[in-house]
């Protein structure tokens, strides 16, 4: 009908584009209609004639009756269809069973199985200086008795990567964690309502004693998602450094005193000698106590002097970037980092 009206308007002297515009069409659509072999609407979602092979109402009711029967009400179609086939009965394919269940709002998990729960990502935090965001976790240290382990509690500042507190115990308890955090805050002079403490979802992290201690100290708790290991990346990376360092003992620790002595040596080395790659190869202690800027300035001077001495080796390129790392993110959003707030903005 539209094509006939447009042709009539053109014969009367109208322009094709104006005639198409009156009907809300484009000239391109008209050309496509004229060259088409059929004028059946091929657009996605357009009304279609029911297929001759489509199930009728009685067949769909039979499928629903079988799925809702006492024998099959807790089974998915992937098991119902083979069971019916063993009885010499064929109603429809497995995909058809699912389609019929979706049409009637019954395409859910059958039996007592719960649907997967969408757990939101943990809050993202940013640290611009030390004593703003800490991360802590517990790892196992092997003992001389097979199957028994010591628990190493470690707290680190994610801005400087400095280990600010650690303890070794025989078990995992919220009381041990609360005491460790209290000592670390007292040792480093943490101010109220200025610190975020991120941890996993273990019982020592979320115990009543631990949460009460954080509230008393004015510390904002932050937790990883359940069963998601990379929500606490800084502590996991620290544990890898600890257990893969060449000085890590090849044999289990004979006593808890021996384990504490070794961890004490590791913490001293890590904080004062280990040049961390993520913070431009300065030690955590240098960055934590504000010595980083002067060290980076000396490195820039050394590189500039080397470039002036032999500029042909650089071929016009800039020297290595020795600018300090300005900020450190904890669990940032992948889409946009600009929308993440720090603790001061959140407060």
N, C-alpha and C positions, 0 to 999 in steps of 0.2 A: 504493500500500500504506500509506503514512504517513497519507494522508487517511482511508482506511478505518479504520485503528486509532484515529485521533483521534475520528472520528464514533462508533465503538463505545464509546470511553471516555466521551464526552459523554452518550450515551444511558444509560450506566450511572450517571450522576450526577456525573461528574468535571467540574471547571472546564476550560474550553478552554485557558486560559493554562498550567495545570498539565500538561495532556496534551501541549501543544506543547513545554513545557520538558523533558519526559521524553524526547522525540525530538531534542532540541537544535535546535528550531525556534522561531520567533517567531510570534505571532498575525498579524502583518503578512504574513509569508511564506505562511501558510495562506490568508489572504484573497486574496493575489495568485494562488495556485495555483487557488483556486476560480473566480476570474473569468477565468483564462486560457483561450484557445480550444484550446491544445495544451499538453501537459505535457512537450514536448521541452526539454531543458536548453539555455537560451539564454545561459548565462554564458560570459564570455570564456575561452577555453582549454578548454571542455568538449569531450568526444569528439563527433565528427561522423561521419555516414555519408559515405563517399567520394563525391564528385560523379561523376555519370555521364560527365562530360566530362574527368575526371582522366586523366592519363597512366598507362598500365600499366607494368609493369616492363620489358618489351621496348622500349617507346618511350623510357624514361629511359636505358636502356643504350645505345640508339642515339645519344642526345644526348651522353652521356659519351664514347662512342667517337669521335664527330666532334671534340669539343673536345680530346681527348687525342691525336688523330692528328698525324702529323708535319707535315701541311700547315697545321693550325689551332692547334697547341699554344701558339703565341706570340701568338695574336690573341684579343681579347675577344669576347663574344657580339655586341656591337654591330657588329662587322665580319664575324663568322662567318655570321650570318643573311643579310645581303645577298649574300655570296659564294655561299651555297647557293641563294639565289633566282635568281642569274644562271645557275646550272647546272640550274634547273628542279626544285630539291629544296626541300621545306618540311617541316621536322620539328616545329617549335613556334615560338612567338613569342620575341622577345628576352628579355622578362621571365621566361618559362618556362625559358629556358636558364640565366639567373642563379639561379633558384630551385632547379633541379636541381643546379647546381654547389654552392650553399650546403648542400643536403642531404647532399652527399658530401664536404664539407670542402674544396672546390676553388675557392671564391670568393675567390681572391687575385689579386694583380697578375700578369699573364701576361708572359712574356718576361723581360727583364733589369731591368725597372722595379722599383725598390725602394719599399716602402710608405712613406707619410709618417712622418717621425720626430717624435715628441712631445718637444719640448725644454722642460724645466721653466723656470719664471720665474727670473730671477736673484734672489739673496739680497736681502732687503730690509734697509736700514740706516736708522738714525735718528741725527741729529746734534743735540745739545743745546748745543753751543758750537763755536767755531772750532777748526780743526786736528783734527777728528774724521773727516770724510768729504770727500774731494776727488773731483772729476770732471775728466777731461781728454779731449781729442780733437784731431784734425787737420783743418783745412779748407784749401781751395785759394784762393790769391790770384792773379788774372790777371796775366800779364806782357805785355810788348810783342810777344812772339813768339806767334803763334797756336798753340794746342795745348799750350803750356808754362805751368806754374804754379809759384808758390812755395808751400811748405808751412808753414802757420802752426800751431805747437804751442801750445795754451793749457791751463793748469791753473787750476781755480777751486775755491774752498771753497764747498760747497753751503749751509752754514749762513749765511754772511755774503754769499754771491755775489761775493766779492772774487776778482779775478784774482791768484793767488799766484805765477804764473810763466808765461813765454811765450818763444818763440824762433821764428825763421823760417829754414828751410833749403831747399836745392834738391831734396831727396828725402826719402823716408820711411824712416827706419832706427831700429831699436831702440836703437842707441847714442846717437842724438840725444835720444830720449825718456828714457833712463836718466840722461843728464847733466842734463837739465832737471829731473827729479824730485829728483835729488841736490842741485842748487843751491837748489831751492825749499824742501826740508826743512831745509837748513842755514840759509837766510835767515830762516825763520820758527821755528826751534827746535823742530821736530817731535820728540816723544818716541817711543821704540820701543814697538811693539805698541799704539799708540793711534790709528793712522790707517788708514782704508780708502780705497783708490784705485780708482775705478770707471772703466772704459773700454769701448770697443767690442772687436770680435774681430779687428782688423787685425793684420798681422804686426808692426808696431812695438810694439803693445800686448802681444803674447804672445811676443815674441822672447826667446831665451835670455838675452841681455844684460840686457834689461829685467826679466825675472823674477828673475834673480840679484841685480840691484840692489835690487829690492823686498825680497827675503829678507834681504839684508845690512842694509837700513835698518829692518827689522821692520815693513814695511807689508803690510797684508792686501789682496791683489788681488781685484777684483770685475769681472765681465765681462757684457756684454749678450748676449742670445740672437742667434744668427746671423740676419742679414737683418731684424732687428727694430730700427727706428730709434728708437722712443720709449722704449727701455730706458735711454737716456742723455739724458734730457730737458734737464738743466741746460746741458750743453755745446751741445746743438742750439739752445736758446733764446738762449744767448750769441752763437752765430754769426749768428743772425738779427738780433739787435740790432746786431752789428758791421757787417753788410752792408747793413742798411736805415737806418742812421743818416744824417742829411742830409750829414754830413761825409765819407761814403765817396766816394772818388774816382770820377768818371765815366769816366775813362780808365784803362787798365791801368798798372801800376807799371812805370816805365822801368828800374829797377834794384832789386836786393835791398836796397840801402841806403835807397832811398826808401820801400820797403815797411816796413822796420824803423822808420824815423822816424815814419811815419804810425801804425803800430800802437802805438808808444810814446805818442803823443798820445792815441790812443783809450783805452788802458789807464789813463792818468792821469785822463782825463775820466770813464771808467766807474767807477773806484774812488772818486774823491773828489768828483764833481759829480753823477753820475747817481743820481736817487732811484728806487730799485727798487720797483715796485708790489707784488711778492710779500713784501717785508719792511717793509710799512707806510710806504713812501716815505721811507726813510732811505738814505744812501749805503752801499755795501758797506764802505767804510773805517770809517764811524761804527759800524756793527754789529760789524765784525771787532775793533776796538780797544776796545769796551766803552763807547762814548759814546751808545749808543742809549737806555738807560734815562733818562738826564737829559733828552735831547731829547724823548722821549715824555712825560715829566712836564711839561715846559714847554708842550707842545701841549695836554695835558689842562687845565692851568690857563687857557690862552687860551680854550679852548672853554667852560669853566665860567664864566669871567668874562663871555663874550659871552651865555651863557644867562641869567645873573643880570641882565644889563643889559636884555635884551629877552626875557623868558621866553615871551611869547605866540608867538614864532616857532617855538619847539620844541613847543608844545602838549602838555606833559607827557612828551615823549619824552626818552630819554637822549641825551647828546652822542655824538659819533663815538667809536668804539672806538680808542683809541690805545695799547692794551696791546701790548708787543713780541711778536713771534712766538716762541713758546717752543721749538719743535722743528721740524725739517725732515726729511721722509722721502725716501728714495731707493728708487723702485720698491716702494711699499707694496702689501700684499695688499688687494684690493678687499673681501674678505669681512670681515676683522677686523684692525684695526690693533693691537689690544691684544696679539696674540700675537707681534708682531715684536720681536726682541731687538736691542739696540744692541751695539756692539763690545765693551764691557766685559762684558756678560752672555755674549756668544759666546766670549770668551777664557776 
